[in-house]
Amino acid sequence: MIPAMPAAAATARRSRQARTNRTARKAARKASFAALRFGRVVSMGAVAVLILIAGVWASWSTVPYVVLTKGRERGTVEVTRCAHGTCSGPYTPLSPGSAARDRVEIGSAAVRKGRTYSVVVKPGTDEVLRSGPAGILYAWAPLGGALLLASVVVAGGLRLTRVAWVLAGSGVALLTGAFLAL
């Protein structure tokens, strides 16, 4: 304290300084929390979008053939043999320009031995994919799993619970529909 300064003035000056320091610390704390919150939202948003893109990417290997069947070879396959994750059987064409084949292959997850299924032929191969509602739902099944996984990220990382419930509900509906259709 300066000798000529009264004690009350020095106390007031220290009190103003303390308030100014507290205010500066609060502002710095708020700024750091805002930066952390922004970083969390950006990173978790990127992870959720990446998961959804991966789901679409995984589904897209079969979706164009099953959904856009105009101009493609369509027919039926009677499954006669299943081994090592694939089933096979003779192909009977239904669309004009499609040729009969003695043996085509189809994934065993969507079929049973002894049954006949309507299918679409992948161009340039002897591989067929289920068509119709069951084939469409089965083709989009990877997206259903991605929707479920993204819902967890959105709920936990972004704290958007309503959006997360919509994503989870869509994923469950898609996977349940595919399960029931097959």
Protein Blocks (a to p, Z undefined) as FASTA:
>chain_A
ZZklcfklmmmmmmmmmmmmmmmmmmmmmmmmmmmmmmmmmmmmmmmmmmmmmmmmmmmm
mmmmmmmmghpacdddddfbdeehiacdddddfbehiacdfbdcddfklpcehiacdddd
dehiabdcdedjklmmmmmmmmmmmmmmmmmmmmmmnopaklmmmmmmmmmmmmmmmmmm
ZZ
